[in-house]
Amino acid sequence: MSMYEIIRKTKHLRPLTSEEIKKLIDGYVSGSIPDYQVAAWLMAVNLNSLTDEETLCLTMAMKDSGDVVDLSGINNVTVDKHSTGGVGDKTSLIIGPVVAACGVSVPKMSGKGLGHTGGTIDKLESIPGCRTDASFSDFIDYVRNTGFSIVSQSGNLVPADKKLYALRDATATVDSIPLIASSIMSKKLAMGADCILLDVKTGSGAFMKTTEDAQALARLMVATGKNAGKKCMAVITDMDIPLGKAVGNSLEVIEVTEILKNNVRGRLYELCIELSADMLMMAGKGTKEECIRLSEDAISSGRALDVFRRSIAQQGGDIRFTEDYSVLGEAKKKHVVYSLRDGYISGMDSEEIGLASLALGAGRKTKEAPVDYTAGIMLEKEYGDYVKKGEKLMTLFTSSECSMEQTEEKVLSALKISDTAPPERSIVIKVIE
């Protein structure tokens, strides 16, 4: 069947066969099918969606478009984790060491941040000397040695996704749930882990703004993973407010270290325990309650911190930073933001906080743009806290040229301060198994 007929079928809500989808993907990757025809098909998908079966076929065709990682050399149960991204989301750097300290291997490839959501690779590269580029064989050795490693996506892994995502970005078809699901799951399946945990964020600072859309995406990804023969589950989590107190690369690395030192509790700690327990449960380490206790003990005993330190060291990182945060470098400029009134913090627009951090230099507006690792925001007060007029709300950090006054206006506009205490909010909204 020609590409013309494939476009017509999706346009008229007629399901494609697995052979037709494979022909589309193989042809696009090889260059025999042009951008303009694939763009037309993407728009038809964006308007009409795909069936679950079509989404699975698309995912598998994308996965098979390039290399697939062979994790058999690890000789252990492997669990991968994916987050759909958010403001202050540094969970991978915490739960990886926690799960590895409990005897389950966590191999993970990640990416750099773009826009107001940070990337795990940027956080790691804010540690002096830490290398995230690695061959497949080195990556396997890293995981065998410490049980945990995060490296940059390398080799010819899912080239179809790279081409399709760039075209989706240029044709306003990024927000299609089947296309999002196939993009994420093709990369997760190509990684080859036994189990996959999906952290699907929802709220102002997330890609999925509504809980309904987040659940639809989560259900489709879980179904796709299970139909591909993997243990898979998803957790819908709140991203209406930033996750943790730090937003920005080296600031977030410090917060990670403080949690692994068992010095800090709160929403971020609670979420990491939940996600770690889910990963351990999928790997067969016990009931949810038993796995929660295992996760808590991994932190309180110091075993998770030891895994973190050894993992960073084997990738060339200067682990002195875990005892002396100045090793990470210090921002040239700091600016304290004070409260303009008394009251309770009843709202924190995550997206606006993220955009403010981007303005300070903590993120990149284009893929090629550099990042100021020292830049970011430290929240001195969080959702639900009472604050007095003139009390410190947050501190802005940067080593870049930017207007602190304009950024202050942006972060103040992102906060809502009320006379009454706001309701408590759960970090975990729903679990989809």
N, C-alpha and C positions, 0 to 999 in steps of 0.2 A: 504494500500500500504506500502511496506517495505521501509526502509531508502535507500536501494540500488536503488530502482526504483525512489525515489525522487531525488537522485543524478543524475541518468541517464536523467530524464526529464529536469532538469536545464542544464545539460551538452549539451543536444540536443535542447535547446531553446524552450522547451515545457512548457507553464505556469503551475504552481502548483495551486491546488485549495486551498481555505481557510482551508479546513479540513486537507489537507496534511501539510500545513505550521503549523497549530496548533499542529498536531501530532509531527512534528519535534521539535518545541519549548518545548512542554510539556515533550517529551521524553528526551530531552537534560537536562532540568532543573531537572528532576527526577533521571537522571543517567542511564536510560534504553537505551539511544542512546549514544555510545561512542564518545570521542573527535575525533578520526581519521575519522569517517564518517562525522561528522559535519564540520571538517576541509576540507574534500574533497568537500562538498557542498559549503562552503564559497569560495573556489577557483573557483568553477564553476560560482558562482555569480559574483566574481571579474572579470572574463573573459567575461561573457555573459550578465551581468546585470539582472535586474528584471523588469517586467512591473509595471506601477503605481499601478494597482490593487494588484499585489503580494506584493508590498512595503507596501500598506495599511494593508493587511492581516498580514504581518510579524510584523508591528508596533503594531497592536491590540493584536496579540498573545503574544508579548513581554510585553505589558502593563498589560495584564491580568495574567501574570506569577506570580504576587505577590500582595502586597497591593496596593490599590488605595486610595488616600487621599480624604476625604470627607470635602469639604470647606463650606458646607451649614450653619455651625455654625457661619460663618463670617457675614452673613446677609447683604451682599453688593456685588456689581459687583467686580469681581476679574480679574486681568490681570497679567500674568506671562511673563517673558522675558528671552530669552536665547541668549548668544553670543557664537560664535564658537571659541572665544579665540584669544588673541593677546598680544602684548607687551605694557604695560602701560594701559591696559583696565580695568578701575575702574568704568565704567559707571553705573553698577547696584547699587553701593553705593550712586550715585547721583540721578538717575532717580526714584529709589524706593521712597525716601522721597519726591521728587517733585510731583510725581503722587498721593501719599497718602495725601499730603497737599491739593490736589485738589479734594479730596473726593472719590477716587477709591482705593480699597485695593490691595496691592501687596504682595502676599505670594510667597516666592521663596526658593527652596532648591538648594544648590550649592555644589561644590566640591573643593578639594584642587588642587593646581597647580602641574603639572608634566612637567619637562623640562623647556623651555624658556618662556612659557606662564604662567602667574600667575593665582592663584585661588582666588576667592572672599573670601572663608573661611579663607585662610591664611591671607588676609588683615584684616579681622575682628578679627582674633585671635592675631594679632599684638597689639591690644588694650588690656592693662592689665585688666584681669578679665572677658573679654567678652567670654561668652559661646555660642557655636554654636550647641552643641548637645542638642536636645530637644525632648520630646515626642510629638506625634501628637496633643494631647490636649493642651499642653503648647504652641505649635506653633500656634494653632488657637487662643488661648488667646492673644499671642503677637500681631497678626495681628488685632484682634478686638480692642486691646487697643490703638495702634498707627497707624494702617493702613498699616504697613510695617514691614516685618521681613525676614531675610535670615538666614537659619539654614543648618546644614549638612544633606545630604541625610541619612535618618535613616529607621529603620524597615526593612521590606522585600519588599522594593520598586524595582520593575523591576529586579528580580534576573537573568532573562534571559540575560539582557544586560551585567551584570557583567561577566557572564561566556562567552558570545559571544565575548565581547571586549577583554578579556584576550587571547582568542583563535585567534582572528583576529590579535592581536599584535604579537603573536608568529608565525603566518603563512603568514605574509606580505599581509594581505587582509584588512588592515585598510582603504585604499584609495578608496573603492567602494562607489559611491554616494548613491545607495539604502541602503546599510548597515549603512552609516553615518546617513542618514535621519531617518531610523527606530530606530537607537540608540537614537538620540536626541528626536524624537517625541514620542517615547514610554514613556520616562521619563516625558516629558511635559504633555502628556495626563494623565499619572498616577497622576500628581499633581492636576488635576481637575479644573483648572482655566477656567473662561468663555472665556477669550481672550488670545491669545499667540502672542507675538512680537518676531521675530527672527532677530538678528543682525548678518549677515553673513559677516565675514571679508575676504578680499582678498588682496594679496600682499606678500612681502617677509616674514613678521612676522606672517602670517596667515597660517592655515592648507591648505586652498584653495589658491593656488598660482596665479591662473589666474581668471580674471573676468568671463570668460565663465563657468568655473567649479563652481564658487560661485553662478552664476545665475542658473545653472542646479540644484544645491543642494537646493537653496532657493525655486525655483518653485516646486520641488518635495515635500519639507516639507510643503509649504503652501497648496498644493493640498491635502496632507495627513491630515493636520489639519482640513481643511474644510470638507473633506469627512468623518471625524470622528465627525463632528457636532460642531466644534469650530470656532469662529472668529479668523482669522489668517492672518498675513501679515509679509513680510520680507523686510529688508533694507540691501542692499549691501553697505558695508563701506570700506574705504581705510585703509589698514594696511601695506602699503609700508614703512611708517614712523611711529615711536612710537606715541601713543595716549597720549597727554599731555606731561608734562616735567618730571614727576617722573616715575621711573621704580624700583619697589621694595616695599615691603609690607607697612611698616610704612611710608615711603616717599609718597606712593600713598594715604594713609589715610589722611596725611597732605594736599595733593593737593585737595582731595575730600572736606575737611573741608573749605579750602580757597574758593572753588567754591561756596559751600553752604552759605558762608558768603558774597557772591557777591563781592569778592575781585579780582577774576581772570576771564578773558574772553579768548577766543581763540578757537582752533579747538575742544578741549574736551568739553568746555561749549556748543558750537554750536551743536555738535552731541547729547549731553544729552538733549538739548531743543527739537531737532528734534524727538528723540526717545520717550521722555516724551509726546510730542504732539500726536504722533502716538498711544501711549497707551491710552491716554485720548479720542482720537477720536474713537477708537474701543469700548471704554466703554460708548460712547454716550454723551460725554461732549461738543460736538459742532463740527464746521468745523475745518480743520487743522489750519487755521489762528487764530481762537478763542482759540484753544488749545495751540498754541504757546504762545499767550498772557497769558493764565492761567499759563503755565509753568514758563515763565519769572517772573510773579508776585509772584509765590510761592517762588522763590529764593530771589527776591529783597525785599519782605516783611519780610523775616526771617522765614516764616512758614515751609519751607522745612528743614532748619537747626534745628528747634525745633523738628520736627518729627525724624530726624536723632539722635539727642541727646537722646530723650525719648526711641527710639528703642534700642540704645546701652545700655542705663541704665537698661532697663528691662531684658536685657540678661547678666547683671552683670558687664558691662564694666565701667571703670573709666572715666566718661565724662569730668573730669578736663582737658583731653588732648585737648579739643576743644579750650581752652584758654591758655594752656601751653603745647606745643608740646614735651617738655622734658619728660613728663609723659610717652611717648611712648618708652623712652630709646634712648640713643645716641650711634652711632657707635664708636668703639674704634679707628678706623683708617679712615682718610680722605685723598684723593689724588686728586689734581686739575689737569685737563688735559687742556693744552694750545694749541692754534692754531699754526701750523707750517708755515702758509702763510696767506696773505690777500685774501679775496674773499667772494663769496656768498655760503652759504650751499645749494647745489643743490641736495643732496641725503643723506639719512640716512637709511642704511640697518637695518630694524627693527629686523630681525632674529639675526644679529650679535650683535646688542645692547642687545637683550634678552639673548643671550648666554654669553655675558660679565657679565650681571647681575647675571646669573646662576653661573658663575665662582666666583663671589664675595660672593656667599652663599644665594642669595635671592630666589632661587628656589631649587628644588630637582631633582636629577638624577634617583632616584628610589622612589617608593611609600612610603618606610619606612624611607627615609632620613629626618633628621631634617632641619629646615629652620632658617636662621639668619634673624630675622625680621628687624634688623637695616640696613641690606645690600641693596645696590642698586645703582642707578645712577640718579643724578639730572642734567638734560640738561639745561645749562645756555643759549644756543643758539638753535634755532629751524630752520626747513626747511624754506629757503628764507631769513634768516637773513644775514646781512653783518658782517663779522668778520675780525679783524686785526690780523696780526702775533703777537703772545705773549698774545693775549686776551683769557680769560677763555672760554672754550667750554663746559665743564661739570665737575662735581665732583663725584668721586667714593667713596662709603661708604662700610665699612665692619667691623665686629667684629670677622671674621674668619681668619684662616691662608690661605693666598693666595698671589700670586704675583701681586702687583699693577702695576708693570712695564709691565708684559705680558698682563694684562687687558687693560692697556693704549694702547698698540699696537693694540689690538683687536678693541677697540672703534674708534681709529683713522682710521683704515682700513675700518670701516663701514661708514665713512663720505666721501662725495664727495664735494670738494670746487672748485668753478668755477669763472671765471672772470666776467661772466654775470649772472644777476638775473634769477632764474629758473621760469617757468610758475606757476601760481597759480594752486592749486589742490583742488578739491572738496572732502570733507569728505564723503558725501553721493553720491554714484555712481548710484544707481538705487533703486527704490521702487517697490516691487512686491506685489500686493494686490489680 
